[in-house]
Amino acid sequence: MRENVHNGSDYTEGLNQEDELAQALGLLDPAQQDPSYWVRFRSWVVSNAGAELARRRLVRELTVADVMSSWARAVVSTAALVAALAGLLLVRGAGPPALQLVGVEELLVSEVEGETIPTLLAPETNGTVAFAAEIF
Amino acid sequence: MSLNRSDIPTDGDLVQRAKRGDEFAFGQLVERYQTASYAVALSVTGRHEDAEDAAQESFLVALQRLDECRSPERFAGWLMTIVRNRSRNLVRRESLRHTDQVPPGAQSLVPLPDRVAETLELREMLREGLAALPEVQRQIVLLHDLEGWKHREIADRLGLPSGTVRSHLHFARKALRASLSGMPAGPDLQRQVL
């Protein structure tokens, strides 16, 4: 609602005052003194935004296939690395077989794998051992 | 060939295209809101140079943060918030810097032609009149009278009720008229304003 609007002429005067005030405020528009001001303003902003716009175009150009292929490259190289490490560990782990520890009780109730007494009693074996085996 | 209303891209369309790096779309957004951004920046900083810097930087910041603009159709309001914040930061920095400023009357020793001097004087008084207003009233009166936004557009983009915008505009104009009517100028200049 406008203030002090009592009749038609006041209303028109109020409108004119507002138009004139708006016109006066137009003096603050830089284009009043420099008509090409806004063109230069826009050019400055757009040219300074060039790098960010280029980055956004680049991101957009990365298609799904690009993303998949870059993912696959990463996976393949990681898998190759893991395989190489595993191979290295296997090679390092292939030493002399570990000693089999057998407890005395186990020795008494179960058969020990390995050479049997008949083998020990073979002619080429030491006689002392064969004798001990006979006593046992 | 005239463009139908449906042929004019909406802010939402332009924002989506600018997000993909479309320079033309971004340029259109700048063109659409450069005056409004300047008006808001001027309402905060009160100085042309600062307003220009703040408005230009705000567009660059807006582009960098475009993915954070959740409602592209409401780009204008979002941009105005950035402009306001950038302008306030700039004012804060400037006030901390305490640079020696040239007094307004000492800018030129060369006598100016009457008409130019009158315009400069009027501009200075407008600045003073605006400076005396609350920030929100400065924004509203500049967006309305400098940029030509309607009440509803201002309300929508500044996030204010339409009635509040009308009220602020009314009081801002009244205060500006009062401030300008007291200016020590000849009747021609007063008639030019009032």
Contacts between the chains, C-beta under 8 A, distances in Angstrom:
chain1	res1	chain2	res2	distance
A	1	B	166	7.7
A	1	B	170	8.0
A	2	B	170	7.4
A	3	B	170	6.6
A	3	B	174	7.2
A	17	B	177	6.7
A	17	B	194	6.2
A	18	B	173	6.5
A	20	B	192	7.4
A	20	B	193	6.3
A	20	B	194	6.5
A	21	B	145	6.8
A	21	B	173	5.9
A	21	B	176	6.3
A	21	B	177	6.3
A	21	B	180	7.9
A	21	B	193	6.8
A	21	B	194	7.6
A	22	B	144	7.7
A	22	B	145	3.9
A	24	B	122	6.4
A	24	B	126	6.3
A	24	B	180	7.3
A	24	B	192	6.8
A	24	B	193	4.6
A	25	B	126	6.4
A	25	B	141	7.1
A	25	B	142	6.9
A	25	B	145	4.3
A	25	B	146	5.6
A	25	B	176	7.9
A	26	B	145	7.3
A	26	B	146	6.7
A	27	B	119	6.5
A	27	B	122	6.1
A	27	B	123	5.0
A	27	B	126	6.4
A	28	B	42	6.6
A	28	B	123	6.7
A	28	B	126	6.1
A	28	B	127	7.5
A	28	B	142	7.3
A	28	B	146	6.1
A	29	B	35	7.3
A	29	B	146	5.8
A	30	B	38	7.4
A	30	B	48	6.5
A	30	B	52	7.5
A	38	B	31	7.6
A	38	B	34	5.9
A	38	B	35	7.0
A	41	B	30	7.8
A	41	B	34	5.5
A	41	B	38	7.8
A	41	B	52	7.4
A	41	B	55	7.7
A	41	B	56	6.8
A	42	B	27	6.2
A	42	B	30	4.9
A	42	B	31	5.5
A	42	B	34	6.1
A	44	B	56	6.1
A	45	B	30	5.0
A	45	B	34	7.6
A	45	B	56	5.4
A	45	B	59	4.6
A	45	B	60	6.8
A	46	B	23	6.3
A	46	B	26	6.5
A	46	B	27	4.9
A	46	B	30	6.4
A	48	B	56	7.6
A	48	B	60	5.9
A	49	B	23	7.8
A	49	B	26	6.1
A	49	B	59	7.1
A	49	B	60	5.8
A	49	B	63	5.1
A	50	B	23	7.7
A	52	B	60	7.4
A	52	B	63	5.2
A	52	B	64	5.8
A	53	B	18	7.7
A	53	B	21	4.6
A	53	B	22	7.6
A	53	B	23	5.2
A	53	B	26	6.3
A	53	B	63	7.3
A	54	B	21	6.6
A	55	B	21	7.3
A	56	B	18	7.8
A	56	B	19	6.5
A	56	B	20	6.1
A	56	B	21	3.4
A	57	B	20	6.9
A	57	B	21	3.3
A	58	B	21	7.6
A	59	B	21	7.7
A	60	B	20	4.7
A	60	B	21	6.1
